[in-house]
Amino acid sequence: MQNLPVIKKAFLATKNVAADMFLLTERHEKESGASFVFFIIECNNEKNGKRIHKQINSLLIKDYLSAQIFSLSLFENSLNDINKYLQSGDIVGSNGNTLNIFIGLCDNQTLHLSMIGNIEGYLFRKGKVNSLTEGLGNNQEMQFSNITSGEMKQSDTIIIGNRNFFDRMSLDRIRKTLELFSPSQAIKDFFKIFKKNRYLDCNAVVIRASSAQEAREEDESPDMIYLDEIEESKVIKIYKKAKPTLDKTKNIFFEYLSKFSKFLSGIFSALQNKWQSEYKQKTKEIVSKTSSSAKIGLSNITSNIENNYRSKKSGIKVKSYNSSDSQFGQKISFFFRQAVSFFKKAAKKENRKYLYIAIIIIFVLISYIKISSNDKNRDVIKKQNDAEFAVEKAQELLKTANEDISLGRSNGVSQLNDALNYAKSALEIPSTQEKAKNIIDQVLVKMDEITLTTRIRQTEPIFSFKNKASVSAITGSIIYGITEDGKIYFSDAREKDPRLISAVDAVYGKPVSAVFSETSNLLYILTDKPSVWAFDPLSQSGAEVRTEGFSWENGSAISTYSSNLYILDPIQGKIWRHNKSGDSYNKGVSFAGANNEEAKNGISMAIDGSIFILKTEGKIVKFSHGTSDSSFNLKNPPDPQNSINGSTQIYADADSQNIFLLDQTNNRVLKYAKDGEFIRQYTIDDKKISSFLVNPRIQKMWFVCGEEVFELDI
């Protein structure tokens, strides 16, 4: 009869990875050892993880341990009961909830496996590797819907682990380890590697069908090792090894000490008896006879000393008295007396219960501080491990992306973007910060080349306004910045010397939009009063623009074309055109017709003969000759940021062949041809673009980032 293989197993587990992650590996077996159940639970909600753990113990483990034979049908029934629990509660379906569960039943050499989510498992048989979990947990309902079963043959080895385990150790490295070591030794080897690199969020199970001879030869290493268990120091390890010898030595020492004590006690008793019988009475008689003579002699000596002291007339030394030292001593003495008094009272029988309560409270506080400290240290270690893993993953993705791009493969850009995200996640940890920055630099250079991006990096602004500019305008190389409270700053981009030149009176409201009219040579500022305020750079003075008996419209943007002013009314969806009449302006006329509301929700406006309206949802409406052009649209920029979600400003001009659009969500300005074809994009590192200015004649662009202004060529 052929000898059946012996099933050996070992587990790499954790007790508690972090407050926001529940990760547990557990096994239960019967006394015979021929059958055992194991499971892995991974959940990003600790409370849910504990609930699931409790239900698995109640619905599966309890039945398994009580049943004489736990058949496949009983196993399936238990999984169905767990499914019902998962469906009835709020465990599955919560937004952002990660849930991975793997449950296995080993009955002699037969293995039954089922899972939810993403757990990986592999069978190593005769030099080949086969996946055990492919398709096993791919179900949208997050239920145990499949069971895979099979019989293990001699020398078969199975390894099952969470995703982090296989992400941090290659399958080839795992295979070599399993070939060299027994399950318990392999788990010990994995433990050393992960512990050294501080990867504490990895769980795994190793199962092998060994021959009886191999099973006998395998060491007695523990079959369950915890990654996050505090490792014993070398001193404690040495102490534990030496403890039996020390205990034996201690017992011998106290045995001889007891004997020596008895010996001394006997001698002392004999001497005491001899003293009582032979010397005590004689000593009393001698003392009685000599005491009177001793008193007389002592009296004479005292008298002589007193006479000598009184005859001294000089040479007396006085020691200074320090009251502060005395007070400090008194305080110490008082504190000591109070402490002694307190402990005496606390030690009394009627007060002991309060003493015990105080001791318990102190113990609980110390335990809480220790646990909190351990949690913080664990979180720090986890963050550092995650950062190191992120750097390694980013380096790997960058290398793969460069190869794919050079070979013309389409997934290179998405890999670059993934590498960028991994590297950014490692910036917060000091030990990985420099590596992460270096990877980010490499990724951005490559990505900018592919996505046609001009980037301002690590540069100083050409100048800074004294305060944050809420709106801005330009004429030639002269830049105006207007703050929220109406202060007007002026600077020539060539001289880079900003200065305060005027201010909009508060009675006119807060600035909303500004434009410089080269025809009128005036800076027009639209306010929320509503009002239009004009500043004359020649006279360095400003005033409200006069009207022919009408009020200005509520607007979100102001623009100029020829000598006319245009105001975008987002509420009514109108573009109001005001014709200049002498030194004042006529009442506004709806440019796009009285019933046209296509400009509703408009936030920015640009005019080059046609009028371009940027709306809050990112749509751009083009008006030509008073009607909208339905065929006009802007093409999407290149991947990976191929959509425009947060546009806030549009620029077009009769002197330019291009349209520029500020996408604040992605912190970039997009350049288009007038037919909507994408040309290029511009961005800046570590600054937020609040607005931009363009001079197409000198091919320059300026980013206004709060109060700072940056310049670049277009």
C-alpha positions in Angstrom: 0.0 0.0 0.0 1.4 3.4 -1.0 2.1 5.7 2.0 0.0 8.9 2.0 1.8 12.2 2.2 1.8 14.2 5.4 0.3 17.7 5.2 2.6 20.4 6.7 1.5 24.0 7.0 2.9 27.3 8.2 1.4 30.8 8.5 2.8 34.4 8.2 0.2 36.6 10.0 -0.3 40.0 11.7 -2.1 40.9 14.9 -3.1 44.5 13.9 -1.5 46.4 11.1 -3.0 49.8 11.6 -6.1 51.5 12.9 -7.6 51.8 9.4 -6.8 48.3 8.2 -7.9 44.9 9.4 -5.6 42.1 8.3 -5.9 38.6 9.9 -4.8 35.1 9.2 -6.1 32.3 11.4 -6.3 28.5 11.4 -8.3 25.9 13.4 -7.6 22.2 13.5 -9.0 19.1 15.1 -7.0 17.1 17.7 -6.1 14.4 15.1 -4.3 17.0 13.0 -5.5 15.4 9.7 -8.0 18.3 9.1 -7.8 22.0 9.5 -9.6 25.2 8.4 -7.8 28.5 7.7 -8.8 31.9 6.5 -7.4 35.3 5.6 -9.5 38.5 6.1 -8.3 41.9 4.7 -10.6 44.9 5.1 -9.9 48.7 5.2 -12.5 49.1 7.9 -11.4 47.7 11.2 -14.9 47.5 12.7 -16.2 45.6 9.6 -13.2 43.3 9.7 -13.9 42.3 13.4 -17.6 41.7 12.6 -16.7 39.4 9.7 -14.1 37.6 11.9 -16.7 37.0 14.5 -19.3 35.7 12.0 -16.8 33.3 10.4 -16.0 31.8 13.8 -19.7 31.6 14.6 -21.0 30.2 11.2 -18.0 28.1 10.1 -15.4 27.3 12.8 -18.0 26.4 15.4 -19.7 23.9 13.1 -16.3 22.6 11.9 -15.0 21.9 15.4 -18.3 20.3 16.6 -18.8 18.0 13.5 -17.3 14.6 13.6 -16.9 14.7 9.8 -16.9 18.1 8.1 -17.9 17.3 4.5 -17.8 19.5 1.4 -21.6 20.0 1.7 -21.2 21.3 5.3 -18.4 23.6 4.1 -20.7 24.9 1.3 -23.5 25.5 3.8 -21.3 27.5 6.1 -20.2 29.7 3.2 -23.8 30.3 2.2 -24.5 31.4 5.8 -21.6 33.8 5.6 -23.0 35.1 2.3 -26.4 35.8 3.9 -24.7 37.8 6.7 -22.7 39.9 4.2 -25.8 40.6 2.2 -27.8 41.6 5.3 -25.3 44.0 6.8 -23.5 47.1 5.6 -20.2 45.3 5.1 -20.3 45.1 1.3 -21.2 48.0 -0.9 -19.9 50.9 1.3 -18.0 53.4 -0.8 -14.3 52.8 -0.9 -14.6 49.6 1.1 -11.9 46.9 0.4 -12.9 43.4 1.3 -10.8 40.3 0.6 -11.6 37.0 2.3 -10.0 33.6 1.6 -11.3 30.4 3.3 -9.7 27.0 2.9 -10.6 23.5 4.2 -7.9 20.8 4.2 -9.2 17.3 4.9 -6.3 14.8 4.8 -4.9 15.5 1.3 -8.0 17.1 -0.1 -8.2 20.9 -0.3 -11.3 23.0 -0.8 -10.9 26.7 -1.4 -13.2 29.7 -1.8 -12.7 33.5 -1.8 -14.0 37.0 -2.1 -12.1 39.9 -3.7 -8.4 39.8 -4.5 -6.3 37.1 -2.8 -3.6 35.2 -4.8 -2.8 31.5 -4.6 -0.4 29.2 -6.5 0.4 25.5 -6.8 4.0 24.4 -7.3 4.0 20.9 -8.8 6.9 19.2 -10.6 8.6 22.5 -11.5 5.5 24.1 -12.8 3.4 27.0 -11.3 -0.4 27.1 -11.6 -2.8 29.7 -10.3 -5.4 28.5 -7.9 -7.3 31.7 -7.6 -7.7 32.9 -11.1 -11.5 33.3 -11.6 -12.2 32.1 -8.1 -13.2 35.4 -6.7 -14.2 37.4 -9.8 -17.8 38.1 -8.9 -19.6 41.5 -8.7 -21.8 40.5 -5.8 -18.8 40.0 -3.4 -20.1 36.6 -2.3 -18.5 33.2 -2.0 -19.8 31.8 -5.3 -17.1 29.3 -6.3 -15.3 26.5 -4.6 -12.2 24.9 -6.1 -11.3 21.4 -4.8 -8.4 19.1 -5.5 -6.1 16.5 -4.0 -2.5 17.3 -3.1 0.1 14.9 -4.3 3.5 14.2 -2.7 5.9 17.2 -2.9 3.0 19.6 -4.0 3.4 23.0 -2.4 0.7 25.7 -2.2 1.2 29.3 -1.2 -1.7 31.7 -0.6 -1.3 35.4 0.3 -2.8 38.9 0.1 -1.9 41.2 -2.7 0.8 43.1 -0.7 2.7 39.8 -0.1 3.0 39.1 -3.9 3.6 42.8 -4.7 6.7 42.8 -2.4 8.2 39.5 -3.4 8.5 38.0 -6.8 7.0 34.7 -7.6 10.4 33.4 -8.7 11.9 34.4 -5.3 9.0 32.6 -3.6 9.5 29.5 -5.7 13.2 29.2 -4.8 12.5 29.7 -1.1 9.9 26.9 -1.2 12.2 24.6 -3.0 15.0 25.1 -0.4 13.0 25.1 2.9 10.2 23.4 4.7 6.9 25.4 5.1 7.9 26.7 8.6 11.4 27.5 7.5 10.1 29.3 4.4 7.7 31.4 6.5 10.6 32.2 8.8 12.7 33.3 5.7 9.8 35.5 4.5 9.4 36.9 8.0 13.1 38.0 8.1 12.9 39.7 4.7 9.6 41.6 5.4 10.7 42.5 9.0 14.0 43.9 7.7 12.2 46.0 5.1 9.5 46.9 7.6 6.7 45.5 5.5 4.1 44.6 8.1 1.0 44.3 5.9 1.8 40.9 4.3 0.0 37.6 5.2 0.6 34.2 3.7 -0.1 30.5 4.1 2.2 27.7 2.9 0.9 24.1 2.6 3.1 21.1 1.5 2.4 17.4 1.0 5.6 15.9 2.5 6.6 12.3 2.7 6.6 10.7 6.2 10.4 10.8 6.2 10.5 14.5 5.3 7.9 15.3 7.9 10.1 13.7 10.6 13.2 15.5 9.5 11.6 19.0 9.4 12.5 21.2 12.3 10.1 22.2 15.1 9.9 25.9 14.2 6.6 27.6 15.1 4.0 27.3 12.3 2.4 30.7 13.0 4.7 33.8 13.0 3.4 37.3 13.5 5.1 40.1 11.5 4.0 42.9 13.8 4.8 41.2 17.0 7.5 43.2 18.9 10.7 41.3 18.5 12.6 40.3 21.6 15.9 42.0 22.2 19.2 40.0 22.2 19.4 40.4 26.0 16.0 38.9 26.5 16.8 36.0 24.2 20.0 35.3 26.1 18.2 35.6 29.3 15.5 33.1 28.2 18.2 30.6 27.1 20.1 31.0 30.4 17.0 31.1 32.6 16.9 27.3 33.4 20.6 27.4 34.5 20.0 30.6 36.5 16.9 29.1 38.2 19.0 26.1 39.2 21.8 28.2 40.4 19.4 30.4 42.4 17.8 27.4 44.1 21.3 26.0 45.1 22.3 29.4 46.4 19.2 29.8 48.6 19.6 26.2 49.8 23.2 26.9 51.0 22.2 30.3 52.3 19.5 28.7 54.4 21.9 26.2 55.8 24.5 28.9 56.6 21.8 31.0 58.3 20.8 28.0 60.5 24.5 27.5 61.3 25.0 31.2 62.4 21.7 31.0 64.4 23.1 28.0 66.3 26.4 29.8 67.1 24.5 33.0 68.2 22.2 30.9 70.5 25.2 29.2 72.1 27.0 32.5 72.7 23.9 34.0 74.2 23.4 31.1 76.6 27.1 31.3 77.7 26.7 35.1 78.3 23.7 34.6 80.4 25.2 31.9 82.6 28.8 33.2 83.0 29.3 36.9 82.2 26.1 38.9 82.7 26.1 39.0 86.5 29.8 39.8 86.8 29.5 42.6 84.3 26.7 44.2 86.3 28.8 44.2 89.5 31.8 45.8 87.7 29.6 48.6 86.2 28.1 49.3 89.5 31.4 49.7 91.3 33.0 52.0 88.6 30.0 54.2 87.8 30.4 56.7 90.6 34.1 57.2 89.9 33.3 57.7 86.2 30.7 60.4 87.0 33.2 62.4 89.1 35.9 62.2 86.3 33.4 63.3 83.7 32.3 66.3 85.8 35.9 67.5 86.2 36.5 67.3 82.4 33.4 69.3 81.7 34.3 72.0 84.2 37.8 72.4 82.7 36.4 72.7 79.1 33.9 75.4 80.3 36.6 77.5 82.0 38.8 77.4 78.9 35.9 78.5 76.7 35.1 81.5 78.8 38.7 82.6 78.9 38.6 83.0 75.1 38.2 86.7 74.1 38.7 86.5 70.4 38.8 84.1 67.5 35.1 83.4 67.3 34.0 82.4 63.8 30.5 83.2 62.6 29.0 81.1 59.8 26.5 82.9 57.4 22.9 81.8 57.5 21.2 81.2 54.2 17.4 81.5 54.6 16.6 80.1 51.1 18.5 76.9 51.8 16.6 76.6 55.0 13.3 77.2 53.2 14.1 74.6 50.5 15.0 72.1 53.2 11.7 72.8 55.0 9.7 72.3 51.8 11.4 68.9 51.2 10.9 67.9 54.8 7.2 69.0 54.6 6.7 67.1 51.3 8.3 64.0 52.8 6.1 64.1 55.9 3.0 64.6 53.8 3.9 61.6 51.6 4.6 59.4 54.6 1.3 60.5 56.1 -0.6 59.8 52.9 0.9 56.3 52.5 0.2 55.5 56.2 -3.4 56.4 55.7 -3.7 54.6 52.4 -2.2 51.4 54.0 -4.9 51.3 56.6 -7.4 48.5 56.1 -10.4 50.8 55.6 -8.6 52.8 52.9 -6.9 50.0 51.0 -9.7 49.8 48.4 -8.9 53.4 47.3 -5.2 52.6 47.1 -6.0 49.6 44.9 -8.3 51.7 42.7 -5.5 54.3 42.3 -3.0 51.6 41.4 -5.4 50.2 38.8 -6.0 53.7 37.3 -2.2 54.3 37.1 -1.7 50.9 35.5 -4.5 51.6 32.9 -3.0 55.0 32.1 0.5 53.5 31.6 -1.0 50.7 29.4 -3.0 53.3 27.3 0.1 55.4 26.8 2.1 52.3 25.8 -0.6 51.1 23.4 -0.9 54.6 21.9 2.8 54.8 21.4 2.9 51.4 19.8 0.1 52.4 17.4 1.9 55.6 16.4 5.1 53.7 15.9 3.3 51.1 13.8 1.6 53.8 11.7 5.0 55.5 11.1 6.6 52.2 10.1 3.7 51.4 7.8 3.9 54.8 6.1 7.7 54.4 5.7 7.2 50.9 4.2 4.5 52.1 1.9 6.8 55.0 0.8 9.7 52.6 0.0 7.4 50.3 -1.9 6.0 53.3 -3.8 9.5 54.4 -4.8 10.4 50.9 -6.0 7.1 50.6 -7.9 7.6 54.1 -9.5 11.1 53.1 -10.7 9.8 49.9 -12.2 7.0 51.7 -14.0 9.3 54.4 -15.3 11.6 51.9 -16.8 8.8 49.9 -18.4 7.2 53.2 -19.7 10.4 54.3 -21.4 10.7 50.9 -23.1 7.1 50.9 -24.2 7.3 54.5 -25.5 10.5 53.8 -27.5 8.7 50.8 -29.0 5.6 52.9 -29.9 3.3 51.1 -27.5 0.2 53.0 -26.4 0.3 52.2 -22.7 3.5 54.1 -22.0 1.8 57.4 -21.0 -0.5 55.7 -18.5 2.5 54.0 -16.9 4.3 57.3 -16.6 1.2 58.7 -14.9 1.1 55.8 -12.5 4.8 56.2 -11.8 4.2 59.9 -11.1 1.4 59.1 -8.6 3.5 56.5 -6.8 6.5 58.9 -6.5 4.3 61.7 -5.2 2.9 59.5 -2.5 6.5 59.0 -1.2 7.3 62.7 -0.9 6.1 63.0 2.7 8.6 60.5 4.1 12.2 62.0 4.6 14.0 58.8 3.8 12.4 58.5 0.3 11.9 62.2 -0.5 15.1 62.6 -2.6 14.5 59.4 -4.6 10.9 60.4 -5.2 11.8 63.9 -6.4 14.3 62.4 -8.8 11.7 60.1 -10.3 9.2 62.9 -10.5 11.7 65.0 -12.5 12.4 62.2 -14.9 8.7 61.4 -15.4 7.8 65.1 -16.0 10.5 65.6 -18.6 9.3 62.5 -20.5 5.6 63.4 -20.1 6.1 67.0 -21.1 7.8 65.8 -24.3 4.9 63.5 -25.1 2.1 65.9 -24.1 3.6 69.0 -25.7 4.0 70.8 -22.4 6.1 73.9 -21.5 6.8 73.9 -17.8 8.2 76.6 -15.5 10.3 74.8 -12.9 12.2 76.1 -9.9 12.3 79.7 -10.9 11.7 83.0 -9.2 8.9 85.4 -10.2 9.9 88.4 -12.3 8.1 90.5 -9.7 5.5 90.4 -7.0 2.6 92.7 -6.2 2.3 93.7 -2.6 -1.0 91.9 -2.3 -2.8 89.1 -4.1 -4.2 90.2 -7.4 -7.8 89.1 -7.9 -8.1 90.5 -11.5 -5.4 91.6 -14.0 -5.0 93.3 -17.3 -2.1 94.1 -19.8 -1.1 96.5 -22.5 2.2 95.9 -24.2 4.5 94.9 -21.4 2.6 96.9 -18.8 0.9 94.6 -16.3 -1.9 95.8 -14.0 -2.9 93.8 -10.9 -6.1 94.8 -9.0 -6.6 93.4 -5.5 -10.0 92.5 -4.0 -10.1 95.7 -2.0 -9.6 97.8 -5.2 -5.9 98.7 -5.0 -4.3 99.0 -8.5 -0.7 97.9 -8.9 1.4 98.6 -12.0 4.7 97.2 -13.3 6.6 97.1 -16.6 7.5 93.4 -17.2 10.9 94.7 -18.4 11.7 96.8 -15.4 10.1 94.4 -12.9 9.3 97.2 -10.4 5.7 97.0 -9.1 4.1 100.0 -7.4 0.8 101.1 -6.1 -0.7 103.8 -8.4 -4.3 104.1 -7.5 -7.4 102.5 -6.0 -11.1 101.9 -6.8 -13.2 103.7 -4.2 -15.0 101.2 -2.0 -18.3 102.8 -2.8 -18.1 101.4 -6.3 -17.9 97.8 -5.0 -15.3 95.0 -5.5 -13.4 94.4 -8.8 -14.8 91.5 -10.9 -13.0 91.9 -14.2 -10.6 94.2 -16.0 -9.5 95.0 -19.5 -7.2 97.6 -21.1 -8.5 99.5 -24.1 -5.6 100.6 -26.4 -8.2 102.6 -28.5 -9.2 104.7 -25.4 -5.8 104.2 -23.6 -7.8 103.5 -20.4 -8.0 100.6 -17.9 -11.6 99.6 -17.4 -12.6 97.8 -14.2 -16.0 96.1 -13.8 -17.2 96.0 -10.1 -20.0 94.1 -8.4 -21.9 97.3 -7.5 -22.4 97.1 -10.5 -20.2 99.9 -11.9 -17.5 100.5 -14.5 -14.5 102.4 -13.2 -11.8 103.8 -15.6 -8.1 104.5 -14.8 -6.1 106.9 -17.0 -2.3 106.0 -16.9 -1.3 109.4 -18.3 -3.0 111.5 -15.6 -2.6 108.7 -13.0 -6.3 109.3 -12.0 -9.5 107.3 -12.1 -13.2 107.8 -12.0 -16.5 106.0 -12.6 -17.4 105.8 -16.3 -20.3 108.2 -17.2 -23.5 106.8 -18.7 -26.3 108.3 -20.7 -28.9 107.9 -17.9 -28.8 104.1 -17.4 -27.3 101.7 -14.8 -24.5 99.2 -15.6 -25.5 95.6 -15.9 -24.5 92.9 -13.4 -21.6 91.1 -15.1 -19.0 88.5 -14.7 -16.6 89.8 -17.4 -15.8 93.0 -19.3 -14.1 93.3 -22.7 -13.5 95.9 -25.3 -13.4 95.9 -29.1 -12.7 99.1 -31.0 -14.1 101.8 -28.7 -17.0 99.7 -27.5 -17.4 98.1 -24.1 -18.9 94.6 -23.7 -20.3 93.2 -20.5 -21.1 89.5 -20.0 -24.4 89.0 -18.0 -24.4 85.4 -16.7 -27.8 85.7 -15.1 -29.8 86.8 -18.1 -27.4 85.1 -20.6 -26.8 88.4 -22.5 -23.8 90.1 -23.9 -24.4 93.8 -23.5 -22.6 96.1 -26.0 -22.1 99.8 -25.0 -21.2 102.2 -27.8 -19.0 105.2 -26.9 -20.6 108.6 -27.3 -18.1 111.4 -26.6 -16.9 111.0 -23.0 -19.7 108.6 -22.0 -21.4 105.4 -23.1 -24.8 104.6 -24.4 -27.2 102.1 -22.9 -26.3 98.5 -23.5 -27.7 96.6 -26.5 -27.9 92.8 -26.5 -25.3 91.7 -28.9 -26.7 88.2 -29.6 -30.3 89.2 -29.9 -33.0 89.8 -27.3 -34.0 86.2 -26.8 -30.7 84.5 -27.0 -29.6 82.9 -23.7 -26.6 80.9 -24.8 -24.3 83.1 -22.7 -26.1 82.1 -19.5 -23.6 81.0 -16.7 -20.8 82.6 -18.6 -17.7 83.4 -16.5 -15.2 84.7 -19.0 -15.2 86.5 -22.4 -12.8 87.2 -25.2 -13.3 89.1 -28.5 -11.3 89.0 -31.7 -14.2 90.1 -34.0 -16.1 87.0 -32.9 -17.0 86.6 -29.3 -16.0 83.6 -27.2 -17.9 82.9 -24.0 -16.5 80.4 -21.4 -19.3 78.9 -19.3 -19.1 77.3 -15.8 -19.5 73.8 -17.1 -16.4 74.3 -19.3 -18.3 74.7 -22.6 -17.2 77.4 -25.0 -19.8 79.2 -27.1 -18.6 81.2 -30.2 -20.7 84.1 -31.5 -20.1 85.4 -35.0 -22.3 88.2 -36.5 -24.7 88.0 -33.6 -25.4 84.2 -33.8 -23.8 81.2 -32.1 -21.6 78.9 -34.1 -22.7 75.3 -33.2 -19.9 73.7 -35.2 -17.2 75.2 -33.0 -15.5 73.1 -30.3 -12.1 72.6 -28.8 -10.3 69.3 -29.2 -9.2 67.5 -26.0 -5.6 67.8 -25.0 -3.3 64.6 -24.9 -3.5 61.9 -22.3 -3.3 61.5 -19.4 -5.1 64.8 -18.6 -7.2 64.7 -21.7 -10.3 66.5 -20.3 -10.9 70.1 -19.3 -12.8 70.3 -16.0 -12.0 73.6 -14.3 -11.6 76.3 -16.9 -12.0 79.9 -15.5 -10.5 82.2 -18.2 -10.4 82.5 -22.0 -8.2 84.7 -24.1 -8.5 85.6 -27.9 -7.4 88.7 -29.8 -7.5 90.0 -33.3 -3.6 90.1 -33.3 -3.4 86.4 -32.4 -4.1 83.3 -34.4 -4.7 81.4 -31.2 -7.1 80.9 -28.3 -5.8 80.4 -24.8 -7.8 78.7 -22.0 -6.9 78.5 -18.2 -7.7 75.0 -16.8 -7.3 75.7 -13.1 -8.1 72.1 -12.0 -5.0 70.8 -13.8 -3.1 74.1 -13.3 -2.3 74.8 -16.9 -3.0 77.1 -19.8 -4.0 75.4 -23.1 -3.2 76.9 -26.5 -5.5 76.2 -29.5 -5.7 77.2 -33.1 -8.8 79.3 -33.9 -10.4 76.2 -35.5 -10.2 74.4 -32.1 -7.1 72.2 -32.8 -4.9 71.7 -29.7 -1.3 73.1 -30.1 0.4 73.2 -26.8 0.0 73.6 -23.0 1.8 75.6 -20.3 2.1 74.9 -16.6 4.2 75.8 -13.5 5.4 73.6 -10.6 4.5 74.3 -7.0 2.4 77.4 -7.8 -1.3 77.8 -8.4 -2.2 79.8 -11.5 -5.0 82.3 -10.7 -5.0 84.1 -14.0 -2.8 84.7 -17.1 -2.0 87.4 -19.6 -0.8 87.2 -23.2 0.9 89.6 -25.6 0.9 87.9 -29.0 3.0 90.6 -30.6 6.1 89.8 -28.5 5.0 86.1 -28.0 5.0 86.3 -24.2 2.7 84.9 -21.5 2.6 85.8 -17.8 1.1 83.6 -15.1 -0.4 85.5 -12.1 -0.1 83.3 -9.1 -1.6 85.2 -6.2 0.7 88.2 -5.9 3.6 86.6 -7.9 4.0 87.0 -11.7 6.0 84.5 -13.9 7.0 85.0 -17.5 7.4 82.5 -20.3 7.7 82.4 -24.1 4.9 81.1 -26.2 
